[in-house]
């Protein structure tokens, strides 16, 4: 039974990785200059920004960082086609939203399933009057079992 929860968690993590796509802050470093600037503007000024708002933000950049409407159009088209941005809305009111990757789950509770499996196995053993360790699931997480704690406390 110990492996069941681990397998389910692995499948969920794999599915999330495949589906989430999205970008992380580190991914922005590999973008061409204009695309990176568009992404930074969108990240700083809200998740739903219209084209006109975005163009205004570009014009407010320091002069040495500004770029043309053609470059903005090209950057947006490329970012949308590579799924860095989502285009939201109708033709007249199109907004853009950054496709952010979900934050990875904390690894702090990674051994919880092993601990739960161990407790379940202990209760089953007590209930059936069996002292056999065959019912104790393997501890795939390298998390110390309660048996190790019992040995050190005696």
Backbone torsions as a table, in degrees:
resi	resn	phi	psi	omega
1	UNK	NA	-28.0	-177.4
2	UNK	-59.1	-35.1	-178.5
3	UNK	-77.5	-20.4	-177.3
4	UNK	-60.3	-50.9	-178.9
5	UNK	-64.8	-38.2	178.3
6	UNK	-64.3	-42.4	178.9
7	UNK	-64.4	-42.3	178.3
8	UNK	-61.9	-43.4	180.0
9	UNK	-64.4	-40.6	177.9
10	UNK	-62.3	-42.1	178.7
11	UNK	-64.8	-41.3	178.1
12	UNK	-63.5	-43.3	179.0
13	UNK	-63.0	-42.2	-180.0
14	UNK	-64.5	-44.2	179.6
15	UNK	-62.6	-42.2	-179.9
16	UNK	-64.4	-40.3	179.7
17	UNK	-63.4	-42.5	-179.1
18	UNK	-68.2	-39.4	-173.5
19	UNK	-87.5	-28.9	-169.8
20	UNK	-70.0	-34.0	-177.5
21	UNK	48.3	-127.0	174.4
22	UNK	68.3	176.9	-176.5
23	UNK	-127.1	154.0	172.3
24	UNK	-112.5	170.3	-178.8
25	UNK	-59.7	-34.6	-179.7
26	UNK	-66.2	-34.6	-179.8
27	UNK	-61.6	-28.4	-178.1
28	UNK	-61.6	-26.4	-176.3
29	UNK	-64.7	-25.1	-177.0
30	UNK	-89.0	-6.0	-178.5
31	UNK	-74.2	149.4	171.2
32	UNK	-61.0	158.2	-171.7
33	UNK	-51.6	-52.5	-175.9
34	UNK	-66.0	-39.1	178.5
35	UNK	-65.3	-41.6	179.2
36	UNK	-63.1	-40.3	179.0
37	UNK	-65.5	-40.8	177.3
38	UNK	-61.0	-46.1	-179.6
39	UNK	-61.8	-44.0	-180.0
40	UNK	-62.9	-41.0	178.0
41	UNK	-62.3	-44.3	180.0
42	UNK	-65.9	-38.9	179.2
43	UNK	-66.7	-36.0	-178.3
44	UNK	-78.8	-30.4	-169.1
45	UNK	-115.4	25.5	173.9
46	UNK	110.0	154.6	-175.6
47	UNK	-81.2	-22.8	177.3
48	UNK	-118.7	104.2	-177.3
49	UNK	-125.3	129.3	179.2
50	UNK	-77.2	165.4	179.3
51	UNK	-59.1	-44.5	-179.2
52	UNK	-63.0	-40.9	176.9
53	UNK	-63.5	-41.4	-180.0
54	UNK	-64.3	-42.8	178.8
55	UNK	-63.0	-39.4	176.6
56	UNK	-62.0	-42.1	178.4
57	UNK	-63.3	-38.6	178.0
58	UNK	-63.1	-41.5	-179.5
59	UNK	-68.9	-23.5	178.9
60	UNK	-84.1	-8.2	176.8
61	UNK	-64.6	157.1	172.7
62	UNK	-54.8	148.0	-173.0
63	UNK	-53.7	-37.2	-178.1
64	UNK	-75.5	-6.4	179.0
65	UNK	-110.7	-6.7	-179.1
66	UNK	-72.2	158.9	176.6
67	UNK	-146.4	167.9	-172.9
68	UNK	-77.9	166.9	176.6
69	UNK	-62.6	-36.5	178.8
70	UNK	-62.6	-42.6	178.5
71	UNK	-66.9	-36.4	176.0
72	UNK	-64.4	-46.5	179.1
73	UNK	-59.1	-44.2	-179.9
74	UNK	-64.6	-43.0	-179.9
75	UNK	-63.2	-44.7	-179.9
76	UNK	-64.0	-46.1	-179.6
77	UNK	-58.4	-43.8	-179.5
78	UNK	-67.1	-43.9	-179.5
79	UNK	-64.7	-37.8	177.9
80	UNK	-69.4	-42.7	-178.3
81	UNK	-66.6	-29.4	178.7
82	UNK	-93.5	7.5	176.5
83	UNK	64.6	28.3	171.9
84	UNK	-81.2	-29.8	178.8
85	UNK	-123.2	150.5	169.8
86	UNK	-106.9	135.5	173.2
87	UNK	-93.3	123.8	-175.2
88	UNK	-122.1	134.4	173.8
89	UNK	109.6	-173.2	-178.5
90	UNK	-93.5	173.1	-178.1
91	UNK	-51.8	-44.1	-175.0
92	UNK	-77.5	-30.2	-178.4
93	UNK	-128.4	80.0	179.3
94	UNK	-99.7	131.0	175.9
95	UNK	-117.8	164.5	-179.5
96	UNK	-124.7	141.2	179.9
97	UNK	-133.0	135.9	179.1
98	UNK	-72.5	135.9	178.9
99	UNK	-88.4	83.4	-177.8
100	UNK	-81.3	142.9	176.2
101	UNK	-77.1	142.2	176.4
102	UNK	-67.5	145.0	178.6
103	UNK	-66.6	137.4	179.8
104	UNK	-63.4	145.9	179.2
105	UNK	-64.7	149.2	178.7
106	UNK	-64.1	141.1	177.9
107	UNK	-93.2	0.7	-177.4
108	UNK	-62.7	-37.5	-178.0
109	UNK	-96.0	19.9	-175.0
110	UNK	-60.0	-28.1	-177.8
111	UNK	-92.1	7.4	-175.7
112	UNK	-63.9	-39.5	-178.1
113	UNK	-66.1	-37.8	177.0
114	UNK	-63.4	-40.3	179.1
115	UNK	-66.8	-41.6	178.9
116	UNK	-64.8	-44.7	178.8
117	UNK	-60.2	-39.8	179.9
118	UNK	-63.8	-44.6	179.2
119	UNK	-63.7	-41.6	178.7
120	UNK	-61.8	-45.3	-179.7
121	UNK	-62.5	-39.6	178.1
122	UNK	-63.7	-42.3	-179.5
123	UNK	-68.3	-37.4	177.2
124	UNK	-63.9	-43.8	179.8
125	UNK	-62.0	-41.9	178.8
126	UNK	-66.0	-41.8	-177.2
127	UNK	-67.5	-35.2	-178.2
128	UNK	-91.7	-7.1	-179.4
129	UNK	73.0	18.0	-178.3
130	UNK	-96.2	134.4	175.6
131	UNK	-100.2	6.8	-176.5
132	UNK	-67.9	137.7	177.0
133	UNK	-89.0	-0.2	179.2
134	UNK	-64.1	-28.1	-178.9
135	UNK	-80.8	-14.7	-179.6
136	UNK	-75.5	121.6	-179.0
137	UNK	-67.6	154.0	176.8
138	UNK	-68.5	149.7	-178.1
139	UNK	-100.1	89.8	-175.6
140	UNK	-72.1	-15.4	-174.3
141	UNK	-90.9	0.2	-174.9
142	UNK	58.8	26.8	177.5
143	UNK	-88.6	134.0	179.9
144	UNK	-60.7	135.7	179.2
145	UNK	-82.7	169.0	178.3
146	UNK	-67.0	-26.2	178.7
147	UNK	-61.2	-38.8	180.0
148	UNK	-66.1	-36.3	178.3
149	UNK	-66.9	-39.2	-179.5
150	UNK	-65.0	-37.7	-179.0
151	UNK	-67.2	-37.6	-178.2
152	UNK	-75.7	-24.9	-177.8
153	UNK	-85.5	-14.0	-178.3
154	UNK	-89.0	NA	NA
